[in-house]
Amino acid sequence: MDGSLEKNLREVNQLIIQACERAQRQDHPTLIAVSKKQPTEKIRDLYQLGIRDFGENYLKEALEKMQDLKELSLQWHYIGQIQSKKIPKLVDHFDWIHSVSSLEELEKIDQDAEEKNKIQNCLLQINIAGEESKQGFSLTDFADFLSSPTPHQNVNLAGMMIFPPLLEDEKSTRTFFKQGFELFQQAQKILGPPFCKLSMGTSQDFMWAIEEGAHFIRVGERIFGPRH
């Protein structure tokens, strides 16, 4: 067991508790340990420490880890950029796909899940700041989607994910988190109770994300240490 891993996780869990207390939240968010570029040994150690949810960005790397760890009961979250040709393997292997960036991707996932007789959990990635370097639904495209949502029989459209710009100051970051939560609430009114998960917050800002309403937080190096 990596002692620093246990120490890091204990510190993160304490920060989660403190953030929930500040926000007077009774529900605690799900901690997703972002394991990209990290060795499987550390995932095993975190499993022993009680972590069950792991996030990956790269399909090939993730599939190798899944094979190595197949005896463990883990929840795998895909949070990376989606390539259309790789959607069948994403549906095959991931419990959650957080980064659905277009209606076309959503429809392809639905079709593939139908072929596999599976209900795929998905989140829509929202490009909250309109950054050219990031994928995701623009605010306009998301509003259009909500104005006439299309039913998808084999997708559980469970919520949305946001990656705000990496900013140093708390006030600016919270502004994007607040906007994300407001969008989430608007969407939930239209799409109903199954739309119940907001994924936001990383190693740099997960405490603020919790206080602003995140249900999934994605923490990597804060737990694992530097990536290889």
Secondary structure, 3 states (H helix, E strand, C coil): CCHHHHHHHHHHHHHHHHHHHHCCCCCCCEEEEECCCCCHHHHHHHHHCCCCEEEECCHHHHHHHHHHCCCCCCEEEECCCCCHHHHHHHHHHCCEEEEECCHHHHHHHHHHHHHCCCCEEEEEEECCCCCCCCCCECHHHHHHHHHCCCCCCCEEEEEEEECCCCCCCHHHHHHHHHHHHHHHHHHHHHHCCCCCEEECCCCCCHHHHHHCCCCEEEECHHHHCCCC
